[in-house]
Amino acid sequence: MTEWRALAGPDVAELALRLRSLDWSWQLADVPALAVDFGWTIGTTYQYSVSVGTELGPRTGSVSGRSETADDISIRVTDYADDDSNGRGHVRDAFANMTSAIISALGPPTLRIPGEDAEIRWAGTETTLRLRDLASCVSLYLFTNSALDLEDRVSALDEQGLL
């Protein structure tokens, strides 16, 4: 594998602060203006999502939704790691470092979900910031609370074997 890259903790904390304070229309048609504000490039545009390129490269982020309305912004903040103990160690270390940096910037999280796919959340009145350890990479998300609530309910039904 080539050199594995991750955004530095302070850079992730700055991105988290910008996302948390985002005042945006949440319209998919407005993603190009959002991309300009964040210094991202526009990638492929689909009916319900737009891929964006961040400092880690093309297709490292996306804005997704339903109809014309966006539900979430997803930014991968690390490269994909090799599927071995060394790669997994990189992801765990990056997640821990980024968690500490965001806590320093935003304060304590509102929810911690431990486990193999660990997650930390900072809930706001309209949106929730999520940092997720996805085993192969770390991603930072901003979800509308309504979309996150729906995702949580679907996940709970799936865990109960009802889907």
PyMOL commands that set and color helices and strands:
alter all, ss='L'
color gray80, all
select helices_A, chain A and resi 9-20+28-38+85-106+145-159
alter helices_A, ss='H'
color red, helices_A
select strands_A, chain A and resi 41-45+49-54+57-66+69-76+111-113+119-123+127-133+138-144
alter strands_A, ss='S'
color yellow, strands_A
deselect
rebuild
show_as cartoon
